[in-house]
Amino acid sequence: MEATLATNRNQTNSTFHTSQPFTNTLQSELTKFRSVKSSFWSLIVANGVTIVLSAIICEAVVNRWNKRSLSERILFDPTTRSLTGIVLAQLAIGVLGVLLISAEYSSGTIRATFAATPNRTKVLTAKAVVFAVITYITCLISVLIAFGVGQAIFTQVGVGASIGQPGVLRVILMSALYLTIGGLFALGLGTLVRHTAGGITAFVVMMLVLPGIVGALPSPWSSDIGRYLPNAAGLAMTSVIKQHAGGDMLGPLGGLAVFCGWAALALVVGGTRLVTRDA
Amino acid sequence: MIEVRNLSKSFGSTKAVDNMSFEVSPGTVTGFLGPNGAGKSTTMRVIMGLDHPDSGQALIFGKPYSKIANPLHQVGALLDARAFHGGRSAYNHLLFLAQANGIPARRVDEVLETVGLSSVAKKRAGTFSMGMGQRLGIAAALLGNPEILLFDEPINGLDPEGILWVRNLLKSLASEGRTVFVSSHLMSEMAQTADYVVVVGRGRLIDSAPISQFISKSAQRYVVVRSPAIDTLEGLLKQSGADVAQGPDNTLEVTNATCAQVGELAGANSIVLHELYFHEPTLESAYMELTQDDVEFHAKSSNDMTFPADKRN
């Protein structure tokens, strides 16, 4: 059995690289991503929810259309409303983001990873890039499908949007981006917490529980603080019309900046901990 | 070449590694011995750049691990037999490691063949037995054809055939001029495999020496004699100037005398002997003597348990 061991030993050693190319780290992280079922299932759930839940909500809107007031009909945003499923899909993407790093800790794979790539920042960066690209592409496809399905449903009541209309393409691109940035935020939280259940809890608290708590604060604090919370900022990216009562929300670009800020903060704090702590 | 210099590392108030220094040279199998909690795994993790030391350093070819580009080409390690994702196949586990260091994918097939896991390469590693997990860990260590290999308890969970395989593997790696550093708590196994030992206790270095030199430090060298007339013999031996201690089951342990001297004395006095042999110190007995004060978690009366066990051979 040992015969194969020493094959081309000198050859291997003579090809020492003086640096470790980032593309190798990317390739390695891509292999990790695609070789566990949790990645596949999380994406299936997230994209399925985006399409199916959005369609169900569109049907519900159509069924109750006659009960809407005229002003409600005028302010109705058929683009954003056809993509409502992304709010729930975000949870599946968040779980995936946490798992990408927490599963390495729970299984012990992280030590093999760092033995192969001692530059931990490089590992986290490659992980984030692979995850972001795959999430963005798959979510963009499901968002486009959900948009098409939704507009088809809305034709029953004579409303609808098309991609050519102002702001519509932006909302579609931003909706996929909302899911992607949320996933990166979860990856950062997972890196910080290093624990699957803890990371998912942190993500749910930040995205869903915290808005409820802040919303219970006396006005104007509730809206002054509330609009800067991660989920509110993220959803602000996805509106064609600033519809929510009195322009409470940030604008799309403001929302993008704030949501990116949250994700960057989590990744930087998590990444710092990754580098300084023992693996 | 691995150099550990004045390494210290604490976890809270526990000093896991306390000012430890030693070197591991190429071309030898160096055993890393010590009781549980002696700091062996921590030291190995610091060498691998996984844990940060409080002070001191661990160098590989003069560099800290973290400064080595594509380290799998230089260092391979089995630190934790189950350090893989249960849902990932053995092949993919090795593939992502190979890719990170620019190692061609065919090398993955080669090492799977070497460790005998080719037939289960595409199966989820979570279904593997402990022994198969060890083999996967060893495959990962061999992946980059490294000059330096670290193995933390590599034979845990292996069957006799697997143990023999690991023993031969370690020896053949060393004979090729590689540096092989292997921790174990199985003394008899280390006695057969290692050329050199680094012995630690409570985070401190106790000794670092060629294995024969280490064993020769043991005081456990004496003549064992068994006789139905043990009391008479004891008196005679003491008169002749030997140091005599009572052993179990009508035996005496005699120092300062050879087997020949004891036998001749008995013959001259017509004393029947049932047994007469020279007790050689073993790696285990030398280790027990030297680490006695350094075992963190003593079982009560562990001394009574361990030394009689030696006498079976």
Interface residues (C-beta under 8 A of the other chain):
Chain A: M1 E2 T4 L5 A6 T7 N8 R9 T12 N13 T15 F16 H17 T18 S19 Q20 P21 N24 T25 Q27 S28 E29 T31 K32 S35 V36 K37 S38 A103 E104 S107 G108 T109 R111 A112 T113 F114 A115 A116 T117 P118 N119 T276 D278 A279
Chain B: R45 M48 G49 L50 D51 H52 Y65 S66 K67 I68 A69 N70 P71 L72 H73 Q74 V75 A77 L79 D80 R82 A83 F84 H85 G86 G87 R88 S89 N92 H93 L95 F96 L97 Q99 A100 N101 G102 I103 E110 E113 T114 V115 G116 A140 L142 G144 N145 E147 W165 N168 L169 S172 L173 E176
